[in-house]
Amino acid sequence: MSAEIAQLKIKLTVLLKSHIIPPYRAEVYLTMNFSPAEGEPSGVSSNRSNSGFGSGLCGGSGSGPGRKPVVPPIPGTVWIIGVIMFFACVSSVIIYTYGGIYLKEELGVTISQVGLLEGLAEGTSFIMKLLAGILSDAFQKRKVLMIVGYGIIILARYVLAVFSWCGAAVVFARLVERVGNGIQAAPRSALVGDISPSKRIGACYGLKRSLATIGSFMGAFMAILIMQWSGGSYRVLFWFTALPVSLGFMLLLFMVKEPARLKKAAVLSVLPSYSPKYKATFSFSKFKLLGTTFGKLMIVNFIFISARMGETFLVIHGRDEFHLAKGLVPTIMMVFNFAWASSSYPIGLIADKMNRYWLLCLGMTCLVLADITLATATTLFTFYLGITLWGIQYGTTLNIFLSLINEVVPENLRGTGLGIYFITCATATMIGDTTMGRIAQSFGTTRAAFVASGIVAVIAIMSLIVIMGYKIKQK
């Protein structure tokens, strides 16, 4: 037995030093390799796991009788990635808040053209997330793509700051920024999955998202301060946006360490897989194998995403209809992000205990209520109530759609299902934002766009009810 223990010690030491497994995986490896043999008393296995070498390698105290199981800490790299996202969101929320207003009020771009730009930008970001995920899985490299993506974002920020007087440069910067965001998003989330302990993967993803949300709050708050300090200078504001994302880029270059072996499919990065043995592939040729329910769900998703305009429309609506001061415009994004963040976790808990289709229907209903509220609002209170409802529907529908894909798609086709979901969202976003922009331009008010959004959302709800009826009939 002592010889067997010595051999395992040597094997674990080699694995640890070569970074094939991180330290917090060692105890899991021990458990897998020292499970009770057939016919062996369980006490023998307990003695093995408490022989001392497990705790020496892992820094834990073992997992024998009377001892609590060791809960591995959240890896430092996850914290660093979260801080990088914090800096990125500080920068991006300012662009989201003031980009559309600047184009419309300072450069004379019509709201129809703003809608077209937003649709192209967000649609491009969706497509790049998919392509970057595929490349990340193919080349088994996460950090390189993250560096490329963040580098492109920084380029876009400096182009915007230097050439803010030129409409074409502003449009170019916006599109390029979304390309960069799409390139780094899937590999970044997949890297978190690669380095997270299996028992802490939910906490790791939650930490990453929480730090990003805090960054969005801070970005909106700092935008208010900068606009008041600079006397409403957009150029000063745009120069500031380059600073936090540059700090995040330096952290990425020098602080983020990539493991030698990757275990998580990047095309599934926004839908964490809890099975370490799972390997995802993406192929359009397998579309027929995804099932009828998935196809119908994608139809509902397309209709719904077409109804859900970008946040730029919320900002322009507050500015045009309620004459919100430039310095207070970021409060729109603060309320929106607070509603989104505060609803996501409770909705996730509820979704595990009830029919997800009904919860998705509830989320879509929130969009309809938000549209009605925003289209008819006459006071700032009702306007911000509509923004709150808009954030709640994000917190509800986004996670539920992804959960349903996980539920209805065969495990070996989950990468294909998520890829088709991305492309569906990209196409719907392009069509939806462009159409809503034209409607607002034709009627001379953003209220018309919210009316149209509500009508399309009702159609999405009716389509979802048809799918629910289909599933009941199948049972």
N, C-alpha and C positions, 0 to 999 in steps of 0.2 A: 504493500500500500504506500509506504514512504517513497519508493521509487516512482510510483505513478504520480504522487503529489509533486515530486521534484521535477518530473517531466512537464507537468502542466504549468508549474512555476516558470520554467524556461520558455515554454510556448507563449504564455501570457506576456512575459517580459519582451519577447521579440515583437509580438503584435502591438504592444503599447509603444515601444520605441520607434517602430516603423509607421506609427500613426494609423495603422489599419483599423484599430478600435481605440476610442478615447477611454480615459480612465474609468468613467462612470459606466462603461459597458462591461468592464472586466467581471464584475460580480454576476451580471446576467450570464456571461460566458461560463463562469464557474458553475452556475446552477444547471445550465444546459449540459455540461460535460460531466457533472457529478450527480446526476439524478440516480435514485436507488436502482441498482441492477435487479434483474429478475430474480426473485427469491431472496433478495438481501433485505434484512431488517431496516426499517426506516431510520432507526437510531444511528446506524453506520453512516448513512448519508448526512445526518445532522452533525456527526462528529467531523466529517470531512469539511462541511461548509464552515465550521467554526475552528478549523485548525490553525487559523492565524494568518495564513498567507493571503487569504481573500481581502482581509481588512488592510493588510500591509500594502497591497497593490492599489486598492480603491480608496483608501482613506476612510473606510467605513468601519462599522463595528460588528459586521457579520449579520446573519439572519437566523440564528438558531432559536431554540425554545426560550420564551420569556423576553425575547428582544424584538423591538419593532423593526419592520423592514426598512432598509435604507432608502430614503427618497433622494435621488440625485439632484443636485442643484441645477438651475438654469445656466447653461454654458455662457461664459463671458462673451463669446462671439455673437450670441443672440442679442445680448444687451447692446453690443456695438452696432449691430445691424439696426436695432430699434432706434438708437441715437441718430444713425445716418438717416433713417426715415423721418425722425423728428425734424432734422435740419431741412430735408427735402420738402416736407409739408409746410414748414414755416415759409418757404419760398413760393411753393406752388399755389397756396391758398391766396396769396396776394395777387398772383396772375389771374386766378379764377375770378377774384373779386373785382379787379379793376380793368382787366383786359378788354372785356366787351364794352364797358363804359368809355374807355379811352378811344377805342376804334370808332364808336358811334358819335361821341361828343367832340373829340379833338380832331379826328381825321375824317369825319364826315361819312363814315361807312354806314350803309343802311342796315336795319335790323335783319332784313332778309339775307344780306351778305354775311352778317355776324352768325346767323343760324347755319348757313352753308359752311362757314369756317369751323364752327364748333362741331358740326356733324362729321366733317372730314377729319378733324383732329382726334376726336374720341374714337371714331371708327378705325382710324389708322392705329391708334394705341391698342385697341382690341386685337387687331390682326398681328401686330408686332409681338404682343404677349404670346400668341400661339407659336409664331415662327421662332422666337427666341427660346421658348420652351423646348421645341423640337431640336434646335441646334444644341442647346445645353445638354440634352439627353444623348445626342449623337456624338458629340465631342467630349462628353464627360467633363466639361469645364463650366463652372458657375461664375467665378470671380472675374474672369476675362470679359464675359458678356456684361456683367455689372459695371465694370470699369468703362467699357465702351458706351453703355447706356448713360451713365452719369456724366461722362465726358461730353456727350452730345447735349445733355441738358444744360451743362455749364456754358457750352458754346452758344446755345439759344438764349441764355440769360444775358450774355455780354452783347450779342447782336441786338437784342431788344433795348438794352441800356444805351448803346452807342448810336443806333439808328432809329430811335423811337420817333423821330420826325417823319420817317418814311413808312407809308402804309404797307408797301410790299414787303419791307424788312420785318415789320411787326407780324404780318401774316406768316412769313417764312419762319420766324422765330417760334411762333405758336405751333406750327405743324411739326417742326424739327423737335421741339420740346416733347411733344407727345410721342414721337418716334423713339426718342431716348428713353422716355418713361416706360414704353412698352417693351423695349429691349431688356431693361434691367429688372422688370417686375417679376416675371416668372422665375428666372434663375435665383433671384434674391429670396423669394418665398421657398423655393425648393432647397436652397442652402440651409435655411432654418430647419427644414425637415431632415436634412442630412445629419445635422449636428445635435439635434434634440434627443434627449433620452426618451425612450418609448413611453414611459410613465408620465412624462412632463410635456408631451408634444402640444397638448391643448394650452397649457400655461405659456409655452414659448410663443406660439402664434398669438395668443391673447396679449402677451407683453409687447410684441412687435406692433400690433394694431393699436394698443393703448398709447404707446409712445408717439406713434404717427398722429393719433387724434389730438394728443396734447400739443403737438407741433402745429396742427391746424388752428387750434385755439390761440396759441401764442402768435402765429403769423397774422391772424386777423387783428389781434390786440395791438401788435407792433405796427400794423398798417395804419391804424387810427392815430397812433402817436407820431409816426413819420409824416403823415399827411398834415397834421396840425403843426408840427415843428417846421416843416418845409414850406408852409403856406400853400399846400395843395399841389406841390410839384410832382408830376408823374415821373419825370426823369430821375429825380432823387430816389423815388420809390423803386423804380426799375433797377437802378444801380444796387440798391440794398438787396434785392432778390438774388443777386449773384453771390453775395457773401455767405449765407448759411449753406447753400448747396456746395460751395467750394470747400467749406469746412468738412462737410460730410464726405466729399470726395477724398480728402486727405486721410480721413479715418479709414475709408475703404481701402486705399492704397497700402497703408502701413499697419493696420490693426486687424483686418479681417483675414482669418486663416481658413483655407479650404481643406477639408479632409482628403486623404489619399484615395478613398473609395467612396463613391456616391451611391446612395441607396434609394433615392426618391425621384420619381418621374417629374420633371419640371412642368410638363403639360398638365399635371394634376396639382400644381402648387397652390392654387386657391381652394382646393378641396383636399385637405390633408388625408393621406392614406395611413391608416393605423397598422397596416400589415407590412412588416419589413420584407416579406417574401414577394410582395406584389410588384409586378413589372408592367408598366403601361406602354402601349404602342398607339400610334395614330395612323389611321388609314381611312380614306373616303370609301374604299372598296368594301368596307365592312358595315356601311351605313344600314343596309337592309337587316343586318343582324341585331341592330339596336332595339328593334321592336316598335310596334304601332303606338304604344303609349308615349315613347320618347318622341316620335315624330310629331304627335299632337301637342305634346308639351312644348316643343320648339316653335310650333305655330302660335301658341299662346304667348310664349316669350317674345316672339317677333312683334306681335301686335302690341304687347304691353310696353316694350322698350321704345317702340315708335311713339307711344303716348308720353313717355317720360322725357321731358326736355332737359337740356343741360342746365347747370346752376347759373350760367350766365344770364339766362332769361329771368331768373328770380331777381338778380341784381338790377338788371335793366328795368324790370317792372317796378321795383322799389324806387328807383331813381326817377323814372318817367311819371308814374302815377301818384307817387306820394312825396316827390321832391325831396327825397332823403339827401341830407348834406353829404358831400363827398367824404368827409372825415368819418361819417357814421355808417357808410356803406358796408364795411367789414362786419358789422353786427349781424347782417343777414347770414353770412357764412358761419358766424359763431353760433347762432341759434340753430341753423341747419345741422352743423356737426354735432352739437350737443344732443339734439333729438335723435340723430342717427346712432351716436355712440351709446346713449343711455337706453335705447330700445333693443339693440342687437343682442346683448347677452340674455335678457329676460325672454326675448322671443325664442332664442336658441333653446333655453330650458323648456319652454312650453312646447316647442316643436317636437321634442322627444317624448311627449306625453299625450299628444293628440294627433289627429289626422292633418298631415302637412298641407293637403289640398285646401282644407277649410282655412288654415292659417294664411296660405297664399292668397286666397280669396279676400280675406280680411285686409291684407296688405294692399291689394289692388283697390279695395274700397277706400282705403286711406288716401290713395292718389286721387280718386274721384272727389272725395271731400276736400282735399287740398286744392284741387282745381276750382271747385265751386267757391271755396273761401277766397282764393286769390282773385278770381274773376269778378267777384261781387264786393270785395273789401272796400270800405270807405274810410277806415281809420287805421292807424298804425298797429293797434292791438289786433284787429282781425287779420291784417297783413302778416304779422309775425306768427299768429295762430296758424295761418296757411303754411308758412315756412316750417313750423314745427311738424305739422302733418306730413309735409313733403319729406322731412328727415326721417320720420317714423316709417313711412312706406319704404324708404331705402333700407332701413334696419331690418325690416320684415321680409321683403321680397327677394333681396339679393341672396341671403343665406338659404332661404327656402328653395329657390330654384336650384341652387347647387346641391342641396340635400336630396332633392327629388331626383336629380341626375344620378347621384350616388345610389339611390334606391331602385330605380327602374332599369338602369343599364347594367348588363352583365359585367362582372369584375374585370375580365380580361379585355373589355372594350371601353373601359372608363375613359381612357385617354382620347379615344376617337369621339366619344360623346361630349367631352368637355371641349374638344377642339371645334366641333360643330356648333356648340353653344357660343363660343367666342365669335365665330364668324357670323352667326345669327345676330348677336348683339351688335357687331360692327356694322352690318348692313342696315339693321333697324335704326341705329343711332344716326347714321348718315341721312337716311330718308326722313326720319322723324324731326331732327333739328332743322334740316333744310325746309321741310314743309311748314313747320310751325313758324319759322322766320318769315316765310312768304305770306302766311296768313296774317301775322301781326303787321307786316308791311302793307298789305292790301286794305286792312280795316283801320290802319292808323293807330292801333293800340295793342299792347301785349295782352289785354284782357281776352281778346278774340282767340289768341293762341291757347290760353288756359281753357277756354270753352271747348275748343277742338280737342285738346288733350283729354279732357274729361269724357268726351264722346267716344274717343278711341279706347280709353280705359274701360268704359262700360262694355264695349265690344269684346275686349280681352276677358272680362269677367264672365260674360255669357259663353265665350269659347271654353273657358276653364270649367264651367258648370257642365258643358257637354261632355268633356273628358271625364269628369267625376261620375256622370251618369253612365258613361261607357264602362268604367271600371266596376261600378256596382252591378251592371248587367253581366259582366264577365264572371263575377263571383256567383 
